[in-house]
Amino acid sequence: MKAILGIIIISLLGSAALAYGLSTEFLFNFNTNGGPLGTTANSTHIFAVNTTAVTIFDSSGIIKDSFPAGGTLIDIAVNSTHIFVLTTADFDIKLFDLSGTSPTTFTAGLNTPSGIALNSTHVFVADPANNQVEIFDSSGVSRDTIPVFGTLENPVNVAVDSNGRIIVLDGSGATAIDIYDSSGNHITSFGTITNPVGLDVDSNNRIIVSNGANFIFIFDSSGNLLTTFGGSGTDDGKFTSTQRLTVDSNDRIIVPDVAVINRIQVFAYTSESSGGGGGDSKKHKTAPTSGLDWTTHRQIVTDGFRINDFIVTIDDNWWTDFPEQKILLMMPNEFEIKTYAQNGGLLVQELCFGLAEVGLLNTAEVCLEAWYDYQQNIVELKIIQETDVIDIAQIKVSTSEKKCSESGDMKCTSTLFYNVKFKEPMRSNVMAIKSIDQSRRSLMPTSLNDGIDLIGVSINPKPTMTIPGPEKYEGLITITQIEKYSNLWISDDGRIFDVNSSGSASIVDKDYTRHRDPDAFYMDRNHSEFDKLIAWTQQNAINVFDSSKLQKPDKGFIPPAIDEDGIDHRSETLAKLDVQD
């Protein structure tokens, strides 16, 4: 039985509802500075505005920066160089660089702007008081306007999809969504949503809308409703007052929620029907990695694993080979794992030794687990081992933030297990690492082979046990395991015993002496005639199953020897059948 050191902590996460062939799941949430009114995201960060400030989080929800941006902020957008902040106090757009400095402002007759969107060349602003969408170039020069179409009278938000279509959200309570081509020509209108406020599109041009209360609606690019999720409440996956949501480059839906609690919740797609955009479950696409991106298989983490001074880049998320490393028993060692975890950060970083073979994590002899909280602090170290392999009194663990690779800006979490001392060799050199993020999302472990070779003599004493002696009147004896994991044990006088999984021992090298005992039962194998009994039984079995020993040739039906008149026909019949007695 494995001994588990530490307190196991379990928390439950909510999930979103499944409908119309598309479903989503809650990943994680994080608190914000004040009530978040608008959000946006790039490949590495999430940006949010409250009424006075911009807060920047990493992709797992950890606060990285915050700066004031004027008065009455309402929405936010970002491109590769600047942060665009929409205000309703001065009816203008404020620009900052990505670090929140070097502010500039441009305005062009906006009147109570409500939502902002960008494409590669233009800025789009929904302006309900002017009943139109204003279009600016990136320097703030007004280029065009789109008057709302038909019954739409209150354009509260705007988005632009990958085909250049302009999607406008109406807050008047009539038809909710209006779509225009890139030249401003009306294409279609659909949907009726009460008090819509948030709008964005994902990589498949699906349209995601929040209704300003407690539901999210997802439409395909043609306006067909695919699913809704949410509901009223403060539990994970529920809302009190949704605001201006965003969708990041991994299609995570990021929803600000205010009123009762100020937080941002993050969701992901879990499944799709064949008509909902294609594809299987996407859960693996955002799973933690210490090597390759699960979607593109691009190397996003380099130098993801370290044993003392030996560094390994994990170039295969399932199995990475490297030269076997020699480690002396009872000498301190360091093992470092660098992991990119975008769904709320790490929950558990696990390092296991002594797998029976690649892929069989459940056969590990010992596992080290670092448990994290939402702020990415290590709150507990657990050591799980079958036998006393590692000196648990000496081991330590720490964490730090590091660049995932020298050529990029993505941030990884480094978990360092140090002062790791092994007390005895293991049956296998295969190692594995496994990472679980705050959404409880993980995949198969990454096996590392050939791992480590532990050199030296075990400092642990060989196991012993006391059993009843096999000889009459012998009493209790002590036996010792011959080697680790062997089922063979030896007594002080050299007798060998087999010990099964339940702990029962039987001698395996005893000679059985046959003896003549008139009182012994002849079927006892110690009886002098026992061998004859075995031989007789074997011959009898041959006779029973060999029909040629007992049966005559079957040449047809043989009538009774004496018929109903009392005449014996036996000899006559046998002669006809040519059967010999």
C-alpha positions in Angstrom: 0.0 0.0 0.0 1.3 3.5 -0.9 2.0 5.9 1.9 0.8 9.4 1.2 2.3 12.3 3.0 0.3 15.5 3.2 -3.3 16.7 3.2 -5.3 16.1 0.0 -7.3 19.2 -1.0 -10.2 18.8 -3.4 -12.3 21.6 -4.9 -15.1 21.3 -7.4 -15.5 23.3 -10.6 -18.7 24.1 -12.4 -19.4 23.4 -16.1 -21.4 25.0 -18.7 -24.5 23.6 -20.3 -24.6 21.5 -23.5 -27.0 22.5 -26.2 -27.4 22.3 -29.9 -24.2 20.2 -30.4 -21.8 22.7 -28.9 -20.8 22.9 -25.3 -18.5 24.9 -23.1 -16.9 24.4 -19.7 -15.8 26.6 -16.9 -12.0 26.8 -16.6 -11.2 29.3 -13.8 -11.9 32.8 -12.5 -9.9 35.5 -10.9 -10.7 38.7 -9.0 -10.1 42.2 -10.5 -9.4 45.7 -9.3 -12.9 47.1 -9.1 -15.8 46.1 -11.4 -14.6 45.0 -14.8 -16.6 46.6 -17.5 -14.7 45.6 -20.6 -12.0 43.0 -21.6 -9.7 42.2 -24.4 -6.8 39.7 -24.9 -3.7 39.0 -26.9 -1.7 35.8 -27.1 -0.1 36.3 -23.7 -2.2 38.7 -21.6 -5.8 39.6 -20.6 -6.6 43.3 -20.3 -9.6 44.7 -18.3 -11.0 48.2 -17.5 -13.0 49.4 -14.6 -14.2 53.0 -14.5 -10.8 54.5 -13.9 -7.9 52.0 -14.5 -6.6 49.4 -16.8 -5.4 46.1 -15.3 -3.1 43.7 -17.1 -3.2 39.9 -16.3 -1.2 37.1 -17.7 -3.2 34.4 -19.6 -3.8 32.5 -16.3 -5.3 35.5 -14.5 -2.3 36.6 -12.4 -2.1 40.4 -12.1 1.0 41.8 -13.8 0.3 45.6 -14.0 -2.3 48.3 -13.5 -2.4 52.0 -14.4 -4.9 54.8 -14.3 -6.3 55.8 -17.7 -8.6 58.8 -17.0 -12.2 58.9 -16.1 -15.3 56.8 -16.9 -13.6 54.0 -18.9 -16.1 51.7 -20.6 -14.3 49.3 -23.0 -10.8 48.3 -24.2 -9.1 46.8 -27.3 -5.4 45.8 -28.0 -3.2 45.2 -31.1 0.4 44.4 -31.4 1.6 47.8 -30.3 -1.0 49.7 -28.4 -3.9 49.5 -25.9 -7.0 51.4 -26.9 -9.3 52.6 -24.1 -12.8 54.0 -24.7 -14.1 56.6 -22.3 -17.5 58.1 -21.9 -16.4 61.1 -19.8 -14.5 62.8 -22.6 -16.1 60.9 -25.4 -12.6 59.9 -26.8 -10.2 57.1 -27.3 -7.0 57.0 -25.3 -3.9 55.1 -26.6 -1.2 53.6 -24.5 1.8 51.4 -25.4 1.6 47.9 -24.1 3.4 48.8 -20.9 0.7 51.5 -20.1 2.9 54.5 -20.8 3.1 57.2 -23.6 -0.6 58.0 -23.7 -2.2 59.9 -26.6 -5.8 60.8 -27.3 -8.0 61.1 -30.4 -11.6 62.0 -30.7 -13.9 62.7 -33.7 -17.4 63.7 -32.6 -18.2 60.7 -30.5 -21.4 60.9 -28.4 -21.6 58.4 -25.6 -19.4 55.6 -27.2 -20.2 52.1 -25.9 -18.0 49.5 -27.5 -14.7 49.2 -29.5 -13.1 46.8 -31.9 -10.0 46.6 -34.1 -8.8 44.9 -37.3 -5.4 45.3 -38.8 -6.0 48.8 -40.2 -9.0 50.4 -38.5 -10.7 51.2 -35.2 -14.5 50.6 -34.9 -16.6 52.4 -32.3 -20.3 51.7 -31.5 -21.9 55.1 -30.8 -25.5 54.6 -29.7 -26.3 58.3 -29.2 -25.3 59.0 -32.8 -27.0 55.8 -33.9 -24.0 54.7 -35.9 -20.7 52.9 -36.0 -17.7 55.2 -36.4 -14.6 54.0 -38.3 -11.2 55.5 -37.8 -7.7 54.7 -39.1 -5.1 53.7 -36.5 -4.0 57.4 -36.2 -7.5 58.5 -35.2 -8.6 60.0 -38.5 -12.3 59.4 -39.2 -12.7 57.4 -42.3 -16.4 56.3 -42.5 -19.6 55.7 -40.6 -22.1 53.0 -40.8 -25.7 54.0 -40.1 -27.6 51.3 -38.3 -30.1 49.4 -40.5 -33.8 49.1 -40.2 -35.1 48.7 -36.7 -31.7 48.8 -35.0 -31.6 52.1 -33.0 -29.1 51.6 -30.3 -25.7 50.1 -31.4 -24.0 49.2 -28.1 -21.1 47.1 -29.3 -19.2 46.1 -32.5 -16.9 43.3 -33.6 -15.1 42.4 -36.8 -14.6 38.8 -38.0 -11.8 37.2 -40.0 -13.8 37.8 -43.3 -13.9 41.6 -42.6 -17.6 41.5 -41.8 -18.7 44.1 -39.2 -21.1 42.8 -36.6 -23.2 45.3 -34.7 -25.0 44.6 -31.4 -28.3 46.5 -30.9 -29.4 47.3 -27.4 -32.9 48.6 -28.2 -34.6 45.3 -27.5 -35.5 44.5 -31.1 -33.5 42.4 -33.5 -30.2 42.1 -31.6 -27.4 41.5 -34.2 -26.8 43.3 -37.6 -24.1 42.2 -40.0 -22.4 44.4 -42.7 -19.7 43.6 -45.2 -16.4 45.5 -45.0 -17.8 48.3 -47.2 -20.7 48.9 -44.9 -23.4 47.1 -47.0 -26.0 45.4 -44.9 -26.1 41.5 -45.1 -28.5 40.2 -42.5 -30.1 40.7 -39.1 -31.0 38.1 -36.5 -31.6 37.3 -32.8 -33.6 38.9 -30.0 -31.7 39.4 -26.8 -32.8 41.6 -23.9 -30.2 44.2 -22.9 -27.2 42.8 -24.8 -23.9 44.4 -23.9 -20.9 42.1 -24.8 -19.9 41.0 -28.3 -16.9 39.2 -29.9 -16.1 36.5 -32.5 -14.0 33.4 -32.3 -11.6 31.8 -34.8 -14.5 30.1 -36.6 -16.4 33.4 -36.8 -19.0 32.3 -34.3 -20.6 35.2 -32.6 -20.6 35.4 -28.8 -23.0 37.8 -27.0 -23.6 38.5 -23.3 -27.0 39.9 -22.3 -25.9 42.1 -19.5 -27.5 39.8 -16.9 -26.5 36.2 -16.5 -26.4 34.4 -19.9 -24.0 34.0 -22.8 -25.3 33.2 -26.4 -23.3 31.7 -29.2 -24.4 31.9 -32.8 -22.7 30.5 -35.9 -21.6 32.9 -38.6 -25.0 32.7 -40.3 -26.9 33.6 -37.1 -28.1 30.2 -36.0 -28.1 29.8 -32.3 -25.7 27.0 -31.2 -25.8 27.2 -27.4 -26.3 29.3 -24.3 -24.7 29.0 -20.9 -24.6 30.7 -17.6 -27.4 31.3 -15.1 -27.9 33.6 -12.1 -25.6 33.1 -9.1 -22.1 33.5 -7.7 -21.0 29.9 -8.3 -18.4 29.1 -10.9 -20.0 29.4 -14.3 -22.8 31.6 -13.1 -23.2 35.3 -13.4 -24.6 38.3 -11.6 -24.1 41.0 -14.3 -22.1 40.1 -17.5 -20.2 42.9 -19.2 -18.2 43.4 -22.4 -16.6 39.9 -23.0 -13.7 38.9 -25.3 -12.4 35.8 -27.0 -8.7 35.1 -27.0 -6.5 33.4 -29.6 -7.2 30.0 -28.1 -10.9 30.6 -28.4 -11.3 30.9 -24.6 -14.4 33.0 -23.8 -13.4 35.7 -21.2 -16.4 37.2 -19.4 -16.3 40.1 -16.9 -18.9 39.8 -14.1 -19.9 42.6 -11.7 -22.6 43.5 -9.2 -22.3 41.0 -6.3 -18.6 40.1 -7.0 -16.0 41.6 -9.3 -14.4 38.9 -11.2 -13.5 37.6 -14.7 -14.5 34.0 -15.6 -12.8 32.0 -18.4 -14.5 29.3 -20.5 -13.5 26.9 -23.3 -15.3 24.8 -25.9 -15.5 21.1 -25.1 -17.3 19.6 -28.0 -19.0 20.5 -31.4 -21.4 18.8 -33.7 -20.4 18.3 -37.3 -22.4 21.4 -38.3 -21.1 23.7 -35.5 -17.7 24.4 -36.9 -16.1 21.0 -37.0 -13.7 19.2 -34.7 -13.5 17.0 -31.7 -13.1 18.0 -28.1 -10.6 20.9 -27.8 -9.7 20.3 -24.2 -6.2 19.2 -25.2 -5.5 22.4 -27.0 -5.0 24.4 -23.9 -3.6 21.8 -21.6 -0.3 22.5 -19.8 2.9 21.7 -21.5 6.6 21.7 -20.8 7.5 21.3 -24.4 5.3 21.5 -27.5 2.0 23.4 -28.1 -0.8 20.8 -28.2 -2.4 22.4 -31.2 0.4 23.4 -33.5 3.2 21.1 -32.1 5.4 24.2 -32.1 8.2 24.2 -29.5 7.0 26.8 -27.0 9.0 25.7 -24.0 12.7 25.2 -24.3 14.9 23.7 -21.6 11.8 22.4 -20.0 13.5 19.8 -17.7 16.7 19.9 -15.7 18.5 17.2 -13.6 21.3 19.0 -11.7 23.4 20.5 -14.5 21.9 18.4 -17.3 19.2 20.3 -19.3 16.6 18.6 -21.5 14.3 20.3 -24.1 11.1 18.2 -24.3 10.6 17.7 -28.0 7.9 15.1 -27.7 5.0 15.7 -25.2 4.5 11.9 -24.8 8.0 10.6 -24.6 11.4 12.3 -24.7 14.6 10.3 -24.6 17.9 11.5 -23.2 21.2 9.9 -22.0 20.9 8.2 -18.6 22.1 10.3 -15.7 24.2 8.8 -13.0 23.2 9.7 -9.4 24.9 8.6 -6.2 22.7 7.5 -3.3 22.3 10.0 -0.5 23.7 12.8 -2.5 21.5 16.0 -2.9 20.0 16.5 -6.3 17.9 19.1 -8.1 15.0 18.5 -10.5 13.5 21.5 -12.3 10.3 21.5 -14.5 9.3 24.6 -16.5 5.6 24.5 -17.5 3.3 26.8 -19.5 -0.2 26.6 -18.0 -2.7 29.1 -19.4 -5.9 28.0 -17.6 -5.5 29.7 -14.3 -1.9 28.6 -13.8 -0.6 25.4 -12.3 -2.6 23.3 -9.7 -0.2 20.4 -9.4 3.3 19.8 -10.8 4.2 16.1 -10.5 7.6 14.3 -10.9 7.6 10.5 -10.7 10.4 8.0 -10.7 10.7 4.2 -11.2 8.0 3.6 -13.8 7.8 0.0 -14.9 7.8 1.2 -18.5 7.1 4.3 -20.5 3.5 5.5 -20.1 2.7 3.6 -17.0 2.6 6.4 -14.4 0.5 4.3 -12.0 3.5 1.9 -11.6 5.9 4.7 -10.3 7.8 3.9 -7.1 7.8 7.4 -5.9 6.1 10.7 -6.9 6.8 14.3 -5.8 3.8 16.7 -6.1 3.9 20.5 -5.7 0.4 21.9 -5.1 -0.3 25.5 -6.1 -3.0 28.1 -5.2 -4.6 30.5 -7.5 -1.8 33.1 -6.9 0.7 30.5 -8.0 2.2 30.0 -4.6 3.2 26.5 -3.6 1.0 25.6 -0.6 1.9 21.9 -0.2 4.5 19.3 -1.0 3.3 15.7 -1.2 5.6 12.7 -1.4 3.9 9.4 -2.5 6.1 6.3 -2.3 5.7 2.6 -1.9 8.9 2.1 0.1 11.4 4.4 1.7 13.1 5.5 -1.6 13.6 9.2 -0.9 14.7 10.9 2.3 11.5 12.9 3.0 13.1 14.9 5.9 15.5 16.6 3.5 13.5 17.4 0.3 12.5 21.0 -0.5 10.5 22.7 -3.3 10.3 26.3 -4.6 8.8 28.1 -7.6 9.6 31.1 -9.8 8.5 32.7 -13.1 10.7 32.2 -16.1 10.5 32.9 -19.8 9.3 29.8 -21.7 12.0 30.3 -24.3 14.7 32.9 -24.9 13.1 33.9 -28.2 9.6 34.7 -26.9 7.7 36.6 -24.3 5.5 33.8 -22.9 5.9 33.2 -19.2 6.3 29.7 -17.6 6.1 28.5 -14.0 9.3 26.8 -12.8 9.0 24.1 -10.1 12.3 23.2 -8.4 12.5 20.1 -6.3 15.9 20.3 -4.5 17.9 18.5 -1.9 16.4 15.3 -3.2 18.3 12.3 -1.7 17.7 8.7 -2.8 18.2 6.0 -0.2 18.0 2.9 -2.4 18.0 1.9 -6.1 14.7 1.5 -8.0 13.5 -1.3 -10.2 13.4 1.0 -13.3 15.1 4.2 -14.5 12.1 5.6 -16.4 10.8 9.0 -15.2 7.7 11.1 -16.0 6.4 14.5 -15.4 2.7 15.5 -15.3 1.1 19.0 -15.0 -2.4 19.8 -14.0 -3.8 23.4 -14.3 -6.4 25.1 -12.2 -9.2 23.9 -14.5 -8.1 20.3 -13.6 -7.0 20.0 -17.2 -4.1 17.6 -18.0 -3.1 15.0 -20.5 -1.0 11.8 -20.4 2.3 12.3 -18.6 5.5 13.1 -20.5 7.8 10.1 -20.0 11.5 10.7 -19.7 13.7 7.8 -20.6 16.3 6.6 -19.8 16.0 8.8 -16.7 18.4 8.2 -13.8 20.7 5.4 -12.7 21.1 5.3 -8.9 24.5 4.1 -7.9 25.5 2.7 -4.5 24.3 0.3 -1.9 20.9 0.8 -0.3 21.1 2.3 3.2 17.7 0.8 4.0 17.8 -2.5 5.8 16.3 -5.5 4.0 12.8 -6.2 5.0 12.2 -9.1 7.4 9.1 -10.9 8.6 8.3 -13.6 11.2 6.4 -16.7 10.1 5.6 -20.1 11.7 8.4 -22.6 11.0 7.4 -25.4 8.5 8.8 -28.2 10.7 6.8 -29.7 13.5 7.4 -28.1 16.8 9.8 -25.5 15.2 8.0 -22.4 16.4 8.4 -18.9 14.8 11.3 -18.1 12.5 12.6 -14.9 10.9 13.0 -14.7 7.1 14.6 -11.8 5.1 13.8 -10.7 1.6 16.6 -11.7 -0.8 16.4 -8.5 -2.9 13.9 -5.6 -3.4 10.7 -6.6 -5.0 11.6 -10.3 -5.0 9.0 -12.8 -3.8 11.9 -15.0 -2.5 12.9 -14.8 1.2 15.6 -16.7 3.1 15.8 -17.9 6.7 18.8 -17.7 8.9 19.7 -21.4 8.2 19.4 -20.9 4.4 15.9 -22.3 3.6 14.1 -20.5 0.8 10.5 -19.3 1.0 8.1 -17.9 -1.5 5.9 -15.1 -0.1 2.8 -14.3 -2.1 1.0 -10.9 -2.3 -1.1 -11.6 0.8 2.0 -12.3 2.9 1.7 -16.1 3.1 5.0 -17.9 3.0 5.7 -21.4 1.7 9.0 -23.3 1.6 10.2 -24.0 -1.9 13.2 -26.3 -1.5 11.9 -29.1 0.8 12.5 -32.7 -0.1 9.5 -35.0 0.6 10.5 -38.3 2.2 8.2 -41.2 1.6 7.6 -43.4 4.6 5.7 -46.6 5.4 3.1 -45.7 8.0 0.3 -48.3 8.5 -1.9 -45.6 10.0 -1.4 -43.1 7.1 -4.1 -42.6 4.5 -2.9 -44.1 1.2 -3.8 -40.9 -0.7 -1.4 -38.9 1.4 1.7 -38.1 -0.7 4.0 -39.1 2.2 2.6 -42.7 2.0 5.1 -45.2 0.6 2.5 -46.4 -2.0 1.6 -42.9 -3.2 3.6 -43.2 -6.4 1.7 -46.3 -7.3 -1.6 -44.6 -6.7 -0.5 -41.8 -9.1 0.5 -44.3 -11.8 -2.7 -46.3 -11.4 -4.8 -43.1 -11.7 -2.9 -42.0 -14.8 -3.4 -45.4 -16.5 -7.1 -45.4 -15.6 -7.5 -42.0 -17.2 -5.9 -43.3 -20.4 -8.3 -46.2 -20.4 -11.4 -44.1 -19.9 -10.6 -41.6 -22.6 -9.1 -44.1 -25.1 -12.2 -45.7 -26.7 -10.2 -48.4 -28.4 -9.4 -50.0 -25.0 -13.1 -50.5 -24.1 -15.3 -50.5 -27.2 -15.8 -52.8 -30.1 -16.0 -51.5 -33.7 -19.4 -49.9 -34.3 -20.7 -51.6 -37.4 -24.3 -50.9 -37.0 -27.2 -51.7 -34.7 -26.9 -55.0 -32.8 -30.4 -56.5 -31.9 -31.1 -58.0 -28.6 -29.6 -61.5 -28.1 -33.0 -63.1 -27.4 -36.1 -62.0 -29.4 -39.7 -62.0 -28.2 -40.1 -65.7 -29.2 -37.2 -66.7 -26.9 -34.8 -67.5 -29.8 -31.1 -66.5 -29.3 -29.8 -64.7 -32.4 -26.5 -63.5 -30.8 -24.1 -65.9 -32.7 -25.9 -65.4 -36.0 -25.9 -61.6 -35.7 -22.2 -61.5 -34.7 -21.3 -63.6 -37.6 -23.1 -61.3 -40.0 -21.4 -58.3 -38.6 -18.0 -60.1 -38.5 -17.6 -59.0 -34.9 -15.3 -61.1 -32.7 -15.8 -61.5 -28.9 
